[in-house]
Amino acid sequence: MSVAHWGVIGILALAAFSIRILGLIAGGRIRGSRHAWVLDDLPGLIVVSLVAASLAGQPLQTWVAAGAALGAAVLTNHVIATMVVGVVAFAGLAAFGL
């Protein structure tokens, strides 16, 4: 490997380390501020945004299965049951050609 390759690797390693350090510093400052409640809700907000982004542009069958999974999540508060209901709903809709 050339010196340029090692330089790029070093810069990327420094950037990755800096991002982590800045995250720790920012998290510490947020934890001490009046916006600390955001950190408590952040994991759920990330999951919801990932699910919403993955549903965008999907057919009705996927939306119905996601709705069934949401209903299971609300009723059972159990991750495995939610996944099973979502997969069974999707498979059932696919089997009937809906």
Wavefront OBJ file of the C-alpha trace (Angstrom):
o trace
v 0.000 0.000 0.000
v 1.153 3.475 -0.767
v 1.558 6.408 1.576
v -1.647 7.908 0.152
v -3.614 4.786 1.081
v -2.293 4.893 4.640
v -3.097 8.598 4.789
v -6.714 7.981 3.764
v -7.011 5.165 6.312
v -5.597 7.435 9.018
v -7.934 10.302 8.141
v -10.974 7.996 8.114
v -9.960 6.458 11.447
v -9.539 9.918 12.944
v -12.913 10.999 11.552
v -14.650 7.904 12.968
v -13.058 8.440 16.376
v -13.954 12.152 16.317
v -17.599 11.375 15.539
v -17.783 9.074 18.559
v -16.119 11.596 20.868
v -18.390 14.404 19.659
v -21.398 12.134 20.221
v -20.317 11.492 23.799
v -19.784 15.195 24.422
v -23.105 16.178 22.836
v -24.926 13.398 24.706
v -23.461 14.581 27.997
v -24.534 18.142 27.343
v -28.034 17.111 26.286
v -28.353 14.890 29.371
v -27.654 17.920 31.549
v -30.106 20.188 29.734
v -33.860 20.548 29.655
v -33.910 18.447 26.466
v -32.842 15.258 28.267
v -36.226 13.646 27.562
v -35.223 13.356 23.891
v -32.551 10.788 24.740
v -35.117 8.631 26.542
v -37.396 8.547 23.490
v -34.658 8.368 20.849
v -34.470 4.552 20.371
v -38.204 4.316 19.715
v -38.114 7.300 17.395
v -35.300 5.714 15.383
v -37.228 2.457 15.000
v -40.386 4.284 13.924
v -38.473 6.330 11.351
v -36.821 3.200 9.926
v -40.158 1.413 9.635
v -41.847 4.443 8.075
v -39.045 4.843 5.541
v -39.188 1.166 4.616
v -42.978 1.303 4.112
v -42.790 4.249 1.724
v -43.661 3.088 -1.762
v -44.702 -0.408 -0.707
v -47.895 -2.072 -1.958
v -51.113 -2.243 0.048
v -50.346 -5.828 1.113
v -47.276 -4.615 3.029
v -49.196 -1.793 4.669
v -51.962 -4.152 5.817
v -49.398 -6.576 7.261
v -47.664 -3.668 9.012
v -51.014 -2.585 10.447
v -51.635 -6.099 11.736
v -48.170 -6.112 13.301
v -48.862 -2.738 14.900
v -52.106 -4.078 16.342
v -50.260 -7.087 17.751
v -47.618 -4.815 19.244
v -50.229 -2.666 20.964
v -52.171 -5.647 22.305
v -49.313 -7.927 23.357
v -46.273 -5.670 23.832
v -44.243 -8.703 22.717
v -41.654 -8.462 19.928
v -41.828 -12.095 18.806
v -45.634 -12.076 18.679
v -45.538 -8.856 16.672
v -43.130 -10.330 14.134
v -45.134 -13.553 13.840
v -48.394 -11.686 13.272
v -46.785 -9.427 10.657
v -45.209 -12.313 8.749
v -48.361 -14.460 8.908
v -50.482 -11.526 7.739
v -48.106 -10.824 4.847
v -47.937 -14.508 3.870
v -51.715 -14.844 4.114
v -52.309 -11.828 1.917
v -49.726 -13.090 -0.603
v -51.324 -16.548 -0.664
v -54.717 -15.065 -1.497
v -53.204 -12.717 -4.081
v -54.259 -9.545 -2.351
l 1 2 3 4 5 6 7 8 9 10 11 12 13 14 15 16 17 18 19 20 21 22 23 24 25 26 27 28 29 30 31 32 33 34 35 36 37 38 39 40 41 42 43 44 45 46 47 48 49 50 51 52 53 54 55 56 57 58 59 60 61 62 63 64 65 66 67 68 69 70 71 72 73 74 75 76 77 78 79 80 81 82 83 84 85 86 87 88 89 90 91 92 93 94 95 96 97 98
